[in-house]
């Protein structure tokens, strides 16, 4: 029997007509699958609200096979109200936790890491840096993290160097960028040290760090990506297409406007008699 267990709701989906299948990250039991029966109806509104993703809850359940049977649950606080990119970030941390955290394997450090990133999302902290810190903490909590202060050969990380992140061997220093696509996951040494020190790096180092961490995560995901990654990429493509369309519209309109102005100028000059040149006025006048 699970009694008054703190947890975070990672996912919930309808099951049959009146129930929900819920995934919860708990303190003492790790990730749990929970069956919440009979949660429909006006009297169950508070319970349904407590079982929404990102919600912090306290719950009791009976262990029966693979799924626990929910006995009671209540919200501990109000879930962060996220929108736009922050909402995608919330979806991402839940999906990543679902994919990587095994069921019924206590991971209190992962619970604390989730609590921290949830608080950062609620506080509107910088998204990119918040997510990189969560990825680092998640890998550490699951026992697959790596040393961010030393490379795979045990040498200290050089802030001025670039590194490829290897999930099995740690950072590997690049002696040259030749033959390496900038999008393939190269991170600067100073970004790795910043991540080790929990100190946000300069903005220009964040994209490389994101790509490097994605290479590592993809390895642990078995090569199968996340839906949240696809959503972010789709959003980026839409923005790029919109920007290209806007740029094209400006590019096309500008020559037409210039031609019209040229025609107007030619017409004005043709209809205006040429004025005789006049000497500049004297200082006295």
N, C-alpha and C positions, 0 to 999 in steps of 0.2 A: 504494500500500500504506500502510495506517495502522498504525503500530507503537507499542505501549506508550502509548496515548493515555489521559489521564485523562478520566473522564466520570461523569455521573450518569444512572441509569436513570429515565426518565420514565414508561414504560409497557411492558408486555409482555403478549402474548396468544398462545394456542396457534395453531399453523399446521400443518395436516395432523396426523399422528399423533405425531411425535416432535420437532417443531421449535417455535421461538418467533419471533414477529415483535416486535422490540424497538425502542423509540425511546430514543435516548441524547442527552443534551446534553453535547457534548465541548468541550474548551478551544479547539482549533485548527480544528475543522471545523464548529462550531455543532451544530445538531440533525441527527442522522443516523438513518435507518432501517436497521436491521441484522437480517439473517436468521441466527438461531442454529439450525443443523441438529443433529439427533440429541442432544438434551439430556435425553432420558428415560433411565431406568434408574438402578440404585443407584450406579454409578460416576460418574454425572454430577450427583450431589446438590449438590456444592459449586458447580458451574457454574450450576445452576438457582437456588441461593440468591443467587448474585452478580447474577443478572439480574432481581431483584425491584425494584419501584419504590422510589425514595429511596436506593437503594444506590449508594455511591461505588465505582467500579471503575477498573481499568486494562485496556485491551483492545487487541487487534490485529485488523484486518479487511482484506479485499481489496475494493476498489471495483469493483463490476460493475453498471453501470446505476444505477437509482434506489436499489436496496438494496445495502448492503455485506454481504459474507459474513463472518461472525464466524470468526476463527481461534483466538482464545484470549481469556479474560477471567478476572479474579480480583477478589475483593472487597478493597478497600483498608482498610475498617473495618467496623464493625457498623452497619447501618442503624438510625435512630431507631425505637424501639418506641413507637408512638403509639396512642392509643385515644381514643374519644369525639370531642370537638370538635377535638382536635389531629390526629386521623386525617383528619377532614374537611378540615382546613387543609392537610395533606400532599397530599391528593387535589386540592385547589384549586390549589396552586402548580404541580403537574404538569400539570393540565388547561390552566391559563392559559398556561403555557410552550409546551405542544403547539400550542395554537390561535394564538398570536401570533408565536412564533419561526419564521421560515422555515427550511426545510431547506438544508443545505450553505452556510450563511452564517455565517462565524466571528463570534462575539460573546463575546469573553473577559470583558467586563464583566458580561454576563448570567450566565456561568458563576460568576463571583465572587459575584454577587447571590444566585444559587441556593444556593451554599455557605453564605452568611451566614444565609439564612432557615432552611435545613436545620439549622444549628447552633443557632439560636434555638429551633426546635421541639424539638430534642433536650434543650435546657436548660430547657424548660418556661417560656420567656419569655412575657410577655403576648401572647396570640394576635392580638388585633385590631391592636395596634400593629406587631407583626412583619409581618403581612400588608400593612399600608399601606406600610411601608418597602419591602417586596419589590415591590409594584405600582409605586411611584415608581422604584425602581432598574431594573425591567424596561422601563418606558417610556423611561427615559433610555438604557439599553443598546441599545434598538432604534431610537433616534433620533427618538422621537415624544414625548419629555417636554416639560415647559414650566416656565417660571420661576415658582417658588413665592414669590419675594420681591417680584414686581411683577405688577400686573394686566395685562390685555390691552392697555391704553392706555399702559403703561409707568409707571404711577403706583405708588409703594411700597404694599405691602399694609398695610392698617390693621388692627391686631389686634382692634379693637372692631367692625369691619364684618363683613358676611356676603357671601359670594361664591358664584356659580354657576360650576362648573368647565366650561369649554368646551374640548373636545379640540383644536379648530383654533386658537382665539384665546387660550387661557389663562383665568385667573380673571376673571370679570366682576362688578364690585361691584354689590350691590343697594342702591338708595337706599331701598327699602321692601320689607317682607316681603309686602305686600298683593299678592294674585294669585299667590303662589308657595306651592305645597304644601310643607310642611316635609319631606316625604318625597322631594321632587324633586331633591335633591342640593345643598343649600346647606351650605357649610362656613364656619366662622368664620375670620377672618383670623389669629387666634392659632394655630389648628390648622394652617393652611398654613405659617406661619412655623416652627412646631414641626417640621413635616415637613421643611422646608428645613434646619433645624438638627439634624435627627436627635435631637430631644429630645421624649420622649413628652408629649403635651398632657394637659390635665385630662380625666377620664373623660367628662364631659358633651359634650365636643367630638368624641369619636370616632365616634358614629353619623352625624353630618353629614358627616364626612370620608369615612367608608365609602361613603355614598350618592353623594357627589360623585365619588369615584374610580371608582365603578361606572359612572356616566354616561360618563366618559371611556373606560373599558375597553370598554363596550358599543359605543361608536362604532368603536373599532379592531377589534372583533369582528364588524363588519358588521351590528350589530343583533341578532345571534343569541347568546343568553345561554349560560351554562355549566350543565352538569348539577350541578356542585357547588353552584351558587347555588340550584338547585331543591331539592337535598337539604337545605340549610340552612333554606330557607323551609318545607319540609315538617316538619322537626324543630321549628321555631318554632311552626307551627300545631298540632302534636301537643301541645307543652308548653302552649300557650294553651288548647287544648280540655281538657286534663287539669286545669289550674288553674281553669277555668270550672266544670267538673264538680265539683271539690272545693268550690269556693265555693258552688255551688248546693246541694250536700249539706248544708253547714253552715247555709245560709240556711233550708232546709226543716226541718232538724232542730231548730233553735232555737225556733220558735214551739211545736212539739209538746212540747218539753221544758219550756218556760215554762208551757204549759197544764197539764201534769201536775203541776208544782210548785204552781201556783195551786190546783188541785183538792185536792192534799194539804194545803195550808195551810188551805183552807176547811173540810175535814173535821176537821182538828185543832182549829180554833177552835170548830166546832160542838159537839164532844164535850168541850170543856174548860170547866168552870164559870168564870164571870167572878169573878176574885179582887177583894176589896175594896181600895180604894186605901189605902195605908198611908203614914204620915208618914215622912220620912227619919229615920234614927237620929240621936240627939243626939250631940254631940261627945264626951260623957262615955262613951257606950256604944261 
